[in-house]
Amino acid sequence: MAEHVLSQNLHITARVRSFALFPGQSTALWHYAIDIDGRSLANPLLRVAHGAAVDISFDNRLAEPTTIHWHGWSLDEANDGSGLHPVAVGEQVRYRFRVTNRAGLYWYHAHPHMRTGMQVQHGMAGLLLVDDEEELALRKKLGLAWGERDIPLMLADKQIDPDNAISYKQDADDWIGNRVLVNWTSEPYLDVVAGWYRFRLANVANARMFRPAFIYDGQPLPMQLIGTDGGLLAQPWPVDDFFLGPAQRADILIDFSTLRPGSRVLLRSLEYVAMDHDGDDAVTFQPDPMADHPGAVAMGNRLDMMELRVVAATQPAQQTDIPQQLSTLVPAPVVSSWPVRHFRLRTDPDGRWFINDWNFHSNGHAAVFSVKRGAREVWEIRNEMTSMPHPIHLHGFQFRVVSRSISPPDIRSRMVADAGLGPQDLGVADTVVVWPGEIVRIAIDFAQAFTGTQRYMFHCHNLEHEDKGMMVMFAVTD
């Protein structure tokens, strides 16, 4: 995966070009291109320092409107890159802002109304890496060189037809694919040496939930979870596997030092109970939910994503000591006095998805509610039992998960803190998975440096659900 420093006066172009992603015919990929030093970088990982000011010109050369949404970043409405401000065909806009988020792995992707699923499936996505002093200090302690033993893994599945073209059906539900790409690579493998590695995983799939584990000799290798969407946790947490919903990220450490050269490790998504349209009254959206996805592994089934091949080291491995304090992240706030705003995730007999009684196709750009700038609120998100897991994403603000209740067994079994919280709930988030029947509460501080009315999206990051209207607009006002 190519990378580039996100700096002032950067020019990005949305365009289509063919790439040799699979054996045989090339594949047309919609992508973000940066032309520099005679090379064209497609969807590069963009690196930036906390506090940096950026000035980006964006040129749309697709055949339809698009945007760049800076997923997870705290920006004003004009720079957020949502479908509120689409860039028309042949037009150019500028994104100008200062990066205020703490260090972590974020991502950028297209976000045009009703076409997000189509454009992301065809390739419009890349990674963003923010560094700050705390992250750089940890990197120095770990001694794991970026790009060598500190590696981003962007996970996606694509539906590929016999001619190696990316297939997509507009208005379909839960688009999953028959090929897994890791960093845009099909059937990937990585040579690793004995010792510790840091992997930063990002799920950029349209709809597929992953349950990643590193499998050796039929058993998961133990990992240390050290970060989530919004950067480092306060302390590492031992895990064997975890759930990674669409748009979520996880930062993990894993030790291969006990494995001999020639050993093979599989990065695998383990089986899980998908809970798709569960219950007697569940909606069936089509007679065969896999009809549009020939060759795809069904949601919740085992899926191998990548092979890691242990090779002999050319020099002795450095000692890696994992500090018990990773960052100065403060605990989630005490919210007993905060006002609570209620949301219900549901569907109707026609297969339309709703947040409360709102659907974007009906409510459009009108803000369905407003929040005073500087207010602090708890949002309670209740998912109907006859629904399915929904990865819920908030634009403009990060949040802390403060409680889970009525969780399914596989979520309850992961609890490590009060109020039903698992290790992934203990960090800063921008996306949270709410399982059928579950109630999740998140704490949001609406303080920001911007003035005037700023409109933001609140939606399911299953992109087909979003495009079908499972999205609302809210406003932050003075």
Secondary structure, DSSP 8 states (H G I E B T S, - for coil): --EEE--TTEEEEEEEEEE--SSSS-EEEEEEEEEETTEEEES-EEEEETT-EEEEEEEE-SSS-B--EEET----HHHH--TTS-B-TT-EEEEEEE--S-SEEEEEE---TTTHHHHHHTT-EEEEEEE-HHHHHHHHHHT--BTTTEEEEEEEEE-B-TTS-B---TT-SS---SEEEETTEES-EEEE-SSEEEEEEEE--SS--B-EEEEETTEE--EEEEEETTEEEEEEEEES---B-TT-EEEEEEE-TT--TT-EEEEEE------TT-STT----SSSTTTTSTT---TTS-EEEEEEEE---SS--------S-----------TTS-EEEEEEEE-TT--EEETTB-HHHHTTS-SEEEETT-EEEEEEEE-TTS--EEEEESS--EEEEEEES--HHHHTT--BGGGB-GGGGSEESEEEE-TT-EEEEEEE---S--S-EEEEEEESSHHHHHTT-EEEEEEE-
